[in-house]
Amino acid sequence: MPAGAWLLLAILSEVIGTVGLKQSEGFSKPGWIAVIALAYGAAFFMLAQALRTMPVGTAYAVWSGIGTAAIALIGVVFLGQKLDAAALAGIGLIIAGVLTINLLSSTGH
C-alpha cells in the first residue's frame, strides 16, 4: 500500500482514539478504553508503515495538521463545541501548511 494511504489510515485511527479519549470521560467508561488502545495502537502501526518510504518531518506535519483539523471539525459538528475566529484562522493556516508541503514542496515526496 502507498505511504500516503498508510498515513491517511493512521490519521483516521488517531482521530478515533482522540474522540474516544473525550468520550471516556477521563477513563471512567471502561468500554472506551479498548477503543482508545486499539485506535492508537493501529495509528502508530500504520504511521510506522508510512514512514518506511515517507520523510518523518513531512509525515508528522500531515499527521498533526489533518488530525487537528479533523478533531476540531468533529468537535463542532458532533460534540457541540464552538470555534472563534482566531481558532478558525489557525485551523485554516494548518490546512494551508499541509497543502503547501504536499503540493508545492519537494520534501513532501
C-alpha positions in Angstrom: 0.0 0.0 0.0 1.3 3.5 -0.8 2.7 5.6 2.1 0.0 8.2 1.7 -2.7 5.6 2.2 -1.0 4.3 5.3 -0.7 7.8 6.6 -4.4 8.6 6.0 -5.4 5.4 7.8 -3.1 6.3 10.6 -4.7 9.7 10.9 -8.2 8.2 10.9 -7.2 5.8 13.7 -5.6 8.6 15.7 -8.8 10.7 15.3 -10.9 7.8 16.5 -8.6 7.4 19.5 -8.8 11.1 20.4 -12.6 11.1 20.2 -12.5 8.0 22.4 -10.5 10.0 25.0 -13.2 12.6 25.1 -16.0 10.0 25.3 -14.3 8.1 28.0 -14.6 11.0 30.4 -11.2 10.5 32.0 -11.2 6.8 31.5 -14.3 6.4 33.7 -16.1 4.5 31.0 -14.3 1.1 30.6 -15.7 0.3 27.1 -13.9 3.3 25.6 -10.5 2.2 27.0 -10.4 -0.7 24.5 -11.4 1.6 21.6 -8.7 4.1 22.6 -6.0 1.4 22.9 -6.9 -0.3 19.6 -7.2 3.0 17.8 -3.9 4.4 19.0 -2.1 1.1 18.5 -3.4 0.9 14.9 -2.5 4.5 14.3 1.2 4.1 15.4 1.5 0.8 13.4 0.2 2.5 10.3 2.3 5.6 10.8 5.3 3.3 11.0 4.4 1.8 7.7 4.1 5.2 6.1 7.5 6.2 7.5 9.2 3.3 5.6 9.2 5.5 2.5 8.0 8.9 3.6 10.2 11.6 5.3 9.4 11.8 9.0 9.0 15.6 9.0 6.5 15.5 6.2 4.6 12.6 7.6 4.3 14.2 11.0 3.3 17.6 9.6 0.5 16.0 7.7 -0.5 13.7 10.6 -0.7 16.6 13.1 -2.3 19.1 10.7 -5.0 16.9 9.3 -5.6 15.3 12.7 -6.0 18.7 14.3 -8.4 20.0 11.7 -10.4 16.7 11.8 -10.8 16.8 15.6 -11.8 20.4 15.5 -14.5 19.7 12.9 -15.7 16.7 14.8 -15.9 18.8 18.0 -18.0 21.4 16.3 -20.3 19.0 14.3 -20.8 16.2 16.8 -19.8 17.5 20.3 -21.3 20.9 20.3 -18.0 22.8 20.7 -17.6 26.4 19.4 -14.7 27.8 17.5 -14.0 31.6 17.4 -12.5 33.5 14.5 -8.9 33.0 15.8 -9.4 29.2 16.1 -10.8 29.0 12.6 -8.0 31.1 11.2 -5.4 28.9 12.9 -7.0 25.7 11.5 -7.1 27.3 8.1 -3.3 28.1 8.4 -2.7 24.5 9.4 -4.5 23.2 6.4 -2.7 25.6 4.2 0.6 24.4 5.6 -0.3 20.7 4.9 -1.3 21.6 1.4 1.8 23.6 0.8 4.0 20.7 1.9 2.2 18.1 -0.2 1.5 20.1 -3.3 4.4 22.5 -3.6 7.4 21.2 -1.6 9.8 18.7 -3.0 10.4 17.4 0.6 6.8 16.1 0.6 7.5 13.4 -1.9 
